[in-house]
Amino acid sequence: MVIIAEDSRFRTHHGIDFIELREAWAAGGHRGASTITQQLAKNLYLSPSRSLFRKLKEAVTAVRLEGALSKPRILELYLDVAEWGPGIWGMNAASRSYYGVSPARLSNAQAAALAATLPQPRTSNPAYRPARMLARRDLILARYYGGRAPVPHIEEDSIPNLPEIEPPVIPVIPLDSVADSLIHQP
């Protein structure tokens, strides 16, 4: 689902998707063209700044990652370090936080919903303004089931301003109680 949503040519490019770059440039440069590998490079090694120099370092690092790692490993690392919501890092944490299950137990609709959050994980996720990501989720599912409609990049300005909902309250377990329970196990 993430490949469909974020980088449809992930399996065929070598870290940089020149077709997507050309299309983004033709659209006036107002949308992203980063590949999953470039996003991984940024998340692991670079600042979130948007300077041309940082983008150049991201591209060089992405090409190096592609030369050193397999595609499945790049995807695995990306899923482990991507932000999926405020304070939610990694697919495992996201699937457990939003749906209470491991990633392997997600339904296709749940997996597509999580993939749909990636463009704006803090402002569009299953717990906060979920309606903002439902249309994108449906496009991802349509592509997954054989549809040909592309999943467009979402610009923050193009997302309708819908009423906010309360995010779920995730219980915080004090570390002292966790340590005590580990020490006093039979």
N, C-alpha and C positions, 0 to 999 in steps of 0.2 A: 504494500500500500504506500509506503514511504517513497519508493522508487517512482511509482505512478505520480504521486503528488509533488515530489521535489526535483526529480531528475530523470525524466523518461529515457534518456540516452545513457544512463549510468553504465550499463554493461558494454557500451561500444566506444565511449570516449576514453581519453587517457589523462583525465584529471581536469581538463578544460573543455567545455562544450562550445566550440566556435560557432555552431549554428545558432545556439541560444544567445550567444554574445551579439551576433549580427542582428537577430530579431529584437533584442533589447535595445541595441543602438538605433535601429530603425523606429522603434517606439519612443524615441527621444531620451533613452537612458533612464526612464522613470521607474523601471522595474528591475528586479534582481535577475542575474544570470548565473549565479554561483551553482556549481555542481555539489553533490553530496561530499565529494573529496575536498573541494575548496572549503566547504562549511566545516568539515572535520579539521582541516588545517587551521582555520581561524579559531575554532573552539579549543584546540590543543595548544597552539603555539603563539597566537597573535592577539592583539587588542581588538575590541569591537569598533574601533575608529573606522571612518569611511574614506580615508585618504587614498589617493592614487598609489602612493608608495606602499601602503599596507595591502592594497589589492594586488600589486605586483608581487610582493612577498608571498601572499596567499596563493597566487598562481604557481609560482616556483615551488613552493612547499607541496602543493597538490600534485604536481608532476612527479616530484620526488617520492611522495607517498605511493602513487600509482606504480612506480618502479620497484618499490620495496615490499608492498603488501598486495595480497590478492583482493579481488573485488568483494568476496564475502567478508573478509576481515575488515576492510574499510567500512562496509555497511554496518558490521557488528560494532565497531568502535564508535561510529557516528551515532547509532541508536543508544549507546551507553553514555554518551556525553552531551547529547542534545538537550536543550531546555524544552520542557513540555508544559510549563506553567510556572507561576511564581514559586520559587523554591523547589521545583520538581525537576530533577535532572536524571535523565536516563529512562529508557522505555520500561524497565522493570518498575521503577518508582511510579511512573505515570499510570501504567495499567493497574497497579495496586491502589494508587490514590483515587483514581477516577472510577474504577470498576471493581475493585476488591479481588482481582484475580491476577495470576501470573500472565505474562505476555502470551504464553502458549495456549492459554484458555480464552483469549479474546475472541469474540465473534468477528466476522468480517466487517460488520457495521461499526463495532467498537474500534477495531484496528484502523478503519478508514477515518473515523472521527478523530482518533489521535493523530493520524497523518495530516489531517486537515488543520490541526492546531499549529503546525510547525511554522507557517509564515508569521504568526503573531501569537506565540504561546502565552503571553501574559494577558492579552486582551481578547482572546478568542479560544476557549477551550471547553471541555465538557462541563466544567463547574462554573465558569464565569462567562456570561454572554454566550451560551451554547448556540443560540440561533445564528450567531455570526459565522459559525463554521459548518452549519448543516448543508447549505447548498454546495459548498466545496466537498464535503463528505459524500454527497450524492453523486457528484461528478467523478470522484475517485472510484466509488463503487461501480458506476456505469462503465468506466474504463476497465476496471478489474474483470467485469463480466463480459467484456468484448466490445464495448462501445468505442467509437472513434473520436468522440469529442475531446479536445484537449482540456486539461485542467489548467485554467488560466492562473497567472500570478495574481495575487490580490494586493491591491494598493490600499493602504490604511484609509485614504480618503474615500474609496469606493465602497466601503463596507457601511451598510446602514447603521445608524445609531439606534440600537434597540435598548429597551429597559434592562437594567442590570438585575441579576439575581444574586442571592447570597451564595458564596462558595461554601462547600461542605466544611465542616469543622473536623479537622484531622486531629485526633487526640495526641497530646504530647506526653510521652512517658518519661518521667525523670530518670536520668542515667543512674542515680543511686538505687532506685528500685530494680532496674535491670541488672545492675551489678550484684545486688543482694540476692535476686532470684537465681543468678548463675552460680553464686557461691554456695547457696543452700540447697542446690538440687540433690536429690537422693542418688 
